[in-house]
Amino acid sequence: MSFSQALSAGAVLALLLGADGCQAFSFALIGDQEYDAAQAARFPNLREAINADPSIAFVIHDGDIKSGSSPCSDALFLARRDEFNAFAKPFVYVFGDNEWTDCHRAGAGRYNPLERLAKLRAIFHPYGSPSLGAESLSLERQGRDYPENLRWTQDGAMFVTLNIPGSNDGLASTGNAAWDAANRAEEAIRKRRNLAWLRESFALAQRGGLAGLMLVIQANPWDAIPTSGLTAYQDFLAALEAETRAFGKPVVLVHGDSHYFRIDKPLPTVPFDPQLSTQPMPWENPAPRLENFTRVETFGTVNAHWLKVTVDRDDPSVFTFQQRIVRKNVVPAP
């Protein structure tokens, strides 16, 4: 069962409450790929491996379709869309920082980041469209202004995407005062919309009796970078923790960004302290872990591999994970 694109919240809830006959299914997670020509040459192997698995229902890419210092051109975006459409199953793509917030860099073409965001929306997420891929998946979108924020359900689980990229959610300086001011204004609005989409999704999942919820963003909000590079994520983490506690059933946050495959339980996080040069890592918090929450960071450059996720509402964890190493893409250790 999927959300149709233009459903009201009431109609969505009616669909959720009417769900029955749920069964286990699997899907693929990927991200942070094709940073240079050598890595781009491995991407077809990754796609081939996923396409060869008949159990895959859809594919989610959690952002970064190029390096942060390679051209953010229309031609590259269109080429990536063609690559995504070559996946046999529905393909859902979440924007990464490398393809819009970092496009002000010289190597990226000195683009206005917000102009590139608009272009990404037009190419990958036109309002009213289904997913990418040879097969399509109907998606609910958060309005014409934020069509990349998506929601759908399948067999007892809800999937939600949010435009939360790295580079401090787009607040990193571009070196252009006018662009920085525009980025700050845009980020403030987008943050409000993201939090509203997050809270509404949890409410719908709770009212619909769904077994689990998965959120997908690009940024690693717990990254070991200077405090100045993490300031934008605190409202999201606070809302995520509160909503996860209230939901009481399995919640997974998927992200990329820092290129380190991991599955762990970082909530509750250490309270953010703007006076510190770097923030303590989640494992430094002695509080008990929030057991119904799991963080998954996907494989990323230079590791062109994928995660197979199985969803079974009758399993206490709902979501289980299997790493899938693409042998053709194994890079010898130095």
C-alpha positions, 0 to 999 in steps of 0.5 A: 500500500502506498500514499497517493501524492495529493491525499489529505491527512484524513484520507491518509489516516483512513488508508492506514487504518484500513491496512491489512494482509501485511507481509515481509518485504525488502528494499535497498539503501545506498548513498555517497557514490560517484565522487570521481570517474573511478567511483562512477565506473563502479556504480553500474556494478552496484545497480546490477547487484541490486537489480539482480535481487528479485526480493527488492521492493524499492531503492533509497539513495540518501544523498551525495551523487558527486563530490563537493568540489566537482561541477554541479551542472545540469548535465550531471544532474540529468545523467544521474537521473538517467542512471537512477531510472535504470534501476528495475525497482522504484528509486527514491533520492534524497538531496545531499549537500554536495549537489546544492549547499556546496555548489558555491565552491570553485570546483563545483562551478560557483553556483548559487546554492538555492538556484541549484536546489531549485534545479534539483527539485525540477529534475528529480522531484517535480511536484505530483510525480512518482518515484524514479526507477523503471517501476514507479512508487506513488509518493506523498509530497510536502507541497509544491515548495518542498516536493522532496520531502516524501512519505509512503507506507508499505506493509505496516511501515512508514517511510519519510524523507527530509531535506536535511543536508550536511554543511550545517544544513546549508549554513556553512559560509559560501564567501558571498554575503548575499548568498549567505543571507538567503541561505539563512532565511531558506534554512529557517523556513525549511527547518520549520517545514521539516519539523512539521513533516516529522511530527505529522508523520509520527502522528499518522503512524501512531494513529494508523497503528503502524509497526515502525517508521524509517526516516531518511536524511543526508546529514550526519547530525552527530558528526565529529566536526567543529561545533560551528558545523553542527549548530543547525541540527539540534532542533531536529534531534530534540524532536526526533528523540521526543517523537521516538519516545512517544511512538514507542515502536521501532524507529530508524534514522538513515543517513550518509554524509560521513562515509562510515557504515555503522548501525548503532543507538546514539539517542539520547545524545549529549546536550548540545553545548555551543561553548565547546569546540567540538561536541561529545559523541553520543557514546559519551552520554552515560544515560540508557540508550533509547532502545526503540531507536536505531541509526543506520549510516550507509556505505559511502565513497569509496565503498560502492556497496549496499544494505538490504533491509527487511521489514517484518511487522511481526518481528520485534525489531521490524527492520533488520539489516544485511550488508551486501558487498559488491565483489566487483567493487571491492577496493584492495586495502593499501 
